[in-house]
Amino acid sequence: MARIRRSKPLRTSKIQDSKTHDRRAQEPRRNADLVAVEIDDPLALEPGEKIVALRSVRNDPLGRLHAHKQLDDAQYRAGRAFQNDWERAERGPQAIDPSREHVDGARGREPVTEGQRQAVLRLNRAERELGADGAAITLDVLVHGLTMEQVGHKRGLASQRWNDYFARRFKECLDRLAVVYGFATGRAGSHSR
């Protein structure tokens, strides 16, 4: 009969001396585009404590422009509010496709919530304020994540002069959105569209 081996008892003193495993990334990915941002500390004991975290702006033109100080806080917050409204409104009910077979147990369509309705109303007001061209540029950048160069290529206008025009026009649109969403007041030199 074989003898049963017993494992040695666990030494608790050795575990307490070892360092806890650190799961933070030591090196960013090769194609990462990161910026340092100051955020509220989720583990803070006192309200208002801040920590520095890294945020990826690789697929976020609005975040990249704000990180490079090309947008002010009101423009940035207005752009984020527009994106939030777009996401909220996009989750609304979808059209029923009569060509599809009815399947038992298929879930019904979700009704429109009050939050979605309010988001659509704000988006409609923003579109009226921006005009057709401004709304299209804003949608391309904030929803589809296009850069100014890509916005120009989409319209068949590929030169640095057009890129500068689209960048300037996009900032004007963000100024209008800041007024629409209440992050800024109308400026004395600005005119309504």
C-alpha positions as CSV (number, residue, x, y, z in Angstrom):
1,M,0.0,0.0,0.0
2,A,1.3,3.4,-1.0
3,R,1.9,6.0,1.6
4,I,-0.3,9.2,1.3
5,R,1.7,12.4,1.0
6,R,0.5,15.3,2.9
7,S,1.2,18.8,1.7
8,K,3.1,21.1,4.0
9,P,1.1,23.6,5.9
10,L,0.7,27.1,4.4
11,R,3.0,29.6,6.0
12,T,0.9,32.8,6.6
13,S,3.9,34.9,7.4
14,K,5.4,34.4,4.0
15,I,2.1,35.4,2.3
16,Q,1.8,38.6,4.4
17,D,5.4,39.6,3.4
18,S,4.8,39.2,-0.3
19,K,3.5,42.2,-2.3
20,T,-0.1,42.1,-3.6
21,H,-0.3,41.4,-7.3
22,D,-0.4,44.7,-9.2
23,R,-2.7,44.4,-12.2
24,R,-2.1,47.9,-13.6
25,A,-0.6,48.0,-17.1
26,Q,3.1,48.9,-16.9
27,E,3.5,49.9,-20.6
28,P,0.8,51.3,-22.9
29,R,0.1,49.6,-26.2
30,R,2.1,50.6,-29.2
31,N,-0.7,52.4,-30.9
32,A,-2.3,53.9,-27.8
33,D,-3.1,57.6,-27.7
34,L,-3.4,58.4,-23.9
35,V,-3.8,61.7,-22.0
36,A,-3.6,62.3,-18.3
37,V,-6.9,63.6,-16.8
38,E,-7.9,64.5,-13.3
39,I,-11.0,62.7,-12.0
40,D,-12.9,62.3,-8.8
41,D,-11.3,59.6,-6.6
42,P,-13.8,56.7,-6.4
43,L,-12.1,55.5,-3.1
44,A,-11.8,58.9,-1.5
45,L,-12.6,59.4,2.1
46,E,-13.2,63.1,1.7
47,P,-15.5,64.4,-1.1
48,G,-13.8,66.3,-3.8
49,E,-10.5,64.4,-3.7
50,K,-9.0,63.9,-7.2
51,I,-6.6,61.4,-8.8
52,V,-4.8,61.4,-12.1
53,A,-5.8,58.7,-14.6
54,L,-5.0,57.9,-18.2
55,R,-7.8,58.2,-20.8
56,S,-7.6,56.9,-24.3
57,V,-8.4,59.4,-27.0
58,R,-7.6,57.2,-29.9
59,N,-11.1,57.0,-31.3
60,D,-12.4,60.1,-29.6
61,P,-11.8,63.3,-31.7
62,L,-13.7,65.4,-29.1
63,G,-11.5,64.1,-26.2
64,R,-8.3,64.6,-28.3
65,L,-9.2,68.2,-29.1
66,H,-10.0,68.9,-25.4
67,A,-6.8,67.2,-24.2
68,H,-4.7,69.3,-26.6
69,K,-6.4,72.5,-25.3
70,Q,-8.1,73.2,-28.6
71,L,-11.5,73.2,-27.0
72,D,-12.7,74.9,-23.8
73,D,-14.7,73.1,-21.1
74,A,-18.0,74.5,-22.3
75,Q,-17.5,73.2,-25.8
76,Y,-16.3,69.8,-24.5
77,R,-19.3,69.4,-22.2
78,A,-21.7,70.5,-24.9
79,G,-20.2,67.9,-27.3
80,R,-20.5,65.2,-24.6
81,A,-24.1,66.2,-23.9
82,F,-24.9,65.9,-27.7
83,Q,-23.3,62.4,-27.8
84,N,-25.3,61.4,-24.7
85,D,-28.6,62.6,-26.2
86,W,-27.8,60.8,-29.5
87,E,-27.1,57.5,-27.7
88,R,-30.3,57.9,-25.6
89,A,-32.5,58.8,-28.6
90,E,-30.9,56.0,-30.7
91,R,-32.2,53.3,-28.3
92,G,-35.8,54.1,-29.1
93,P,-38.3,51.9,-30.7
94,Q,-37.5,50.4,-34.1
95,A,-39.8,49.9,-37.1
96,I,-41.6,46.5,-37.3
97,D,-40.4,44.5,-40.3
98,P,-43.5,42.8,-41.8
99,S,-41.3,40.6,-44.0
100,R,-39.9,38.8,-41.0
101,E,-41.6,35.7,-39.6
102,H,-43.3,36.1,-36.3
103,V,-41.5,34.0,-33.7
104,D,-43.2,32.9,-30.5
105,G,-41.4,34.3,-27.4
106,A,-39.9,37.2,-29.3
107,R,-39.8,40.2,-27.1
108,G,-41.9,43.2,-28.0
109,R,-40.8,46.6,-29.0
110,E,-39.7,48.9,-26.1
111,P,-41.9,52.0,-25.6
112,V,-40.4,55.5,-25.9
113,T,-39.4,56.7,-22.5
114,E,-39.7,60.3,-21.4
115,G,-35.9,60.6,-21.3
116,Q,-35.7,59.5,-24.9
117,R,-38.4,61.9,-25.9
118,Q,-36.6,64.8,-24.2
119,A,-33.3,63.8,-25.9
120,V,-35.0,63.9,-29.3
121,L,-36.4,67.3,-28.6
122,R,-32.9,68.6,-27.6
123,L,-31.4,67.1,-30.8
124,N,-34.1,68.7,-33.0
125,R,-33.4,72.1,-31.4
126,A,-29.7,71.6,-31.8
127,E,-30.1,70.7,-35.5
128,R,-32.2,73.9,-36.1
129,E,-29.6,76.0,-34.4
130,L,-26.6,74.4,-36.3
131,G,-28.2,74.4,-39.7
132,A,-28.0,71.5,-42.2
133,D,-24.2,71.8,-42.8
134,G,-23.3,72.4,-39.2
135,A,-25.5,69.5,-38.0
136,A,-23.8,67.2,-40.6
137,I,-20.3,68.1,-39.5
138,T,-21.2,67.8,-35.9
139,L,-22.8,64.4,-36.5
140,D,-19.7,63.2,-38.5
141,V,-17.3,64.2,-35.7
142,L,-19.3,63.5,-32.5
143,V,-21.2,60.4,-33.6
144,H,-19.2,58.8,-36.3
145,G,-15.8,59.8,-34.8
146,L,-14.4,61.2,-38.0
147,T,-11.4,63.5,-38.1
148,M,-11.4,66.8,-40.0
149,E,-9.4,65.2,-42.8
150,Q,-12.0,62.4,-43.0
151,V,-14.9,64.9,-43.0
152,G,-13.2,66.7,-46.0
153,H,-12.6,63.4,-47.8
154,K,-16.3,62.4,-47.3
155,R,-17.3,65.6,-49.1
156,G,-14.6,65.3,-51.8
157,L,-12.7,68.3,-50.4
158,A,-9.1,67.2,-49.6
159,S,-6.8,70.0,-48.7
160,Q,-5.4,71.6,-45.6
161,R,-7.4,74.7,-46.2
162,W,-10.7,72.7,-46.2
163,N,-9.5,70.8,-43.0
164,D,-8.9,74.2,-41.3
165,Y,-12.4,75.3,-42.5
166,F,-14.1,72.2,-41.1
167,A,-12.2,72.6,-37.8
168,R,-13.2,76.2,-37.5
169,R,-16.8,75.4,-38.4
170,F,-16.9,72.5,-35.9
171,K,-15.8,74.8,-33.1
172,E,-18.5,77.3,-34.1
173,C,-21.0,74.4,-33.9
174,L,-19.7,73.4,-30.4
175,D,-20.2,77.1,-29.3
176,R,-23.8,76.9,-30.5
177,L,-24.3,73.6,-28.7
178,A,-22.9,75.1,-25.5
179,V,-25.6,77.7,-25.6
180,V,-28.3,75.2,-26.5
181,Y,-27.3,72.9,-23.6
182,G,-26.8,75.7,-21.2
183,F,-23.1,75.4,-20.7
184,A,-22.5,79.0,-22.0
185,T,-24.4,82.1,-22.6
186,G,-24.8,83.8,-26.0
187,R,-21.9,86.0,-26.8
188,A,-22.2,89.6,-27.7
189,G,-20.5,89.2,-31.1
190,S,-22.3,86.0,-32.1
191,H,-25.4,85.9,-34.3
192,S,-28.2,83.3,-34.3
193,R,-28.6,81.0,-37.3
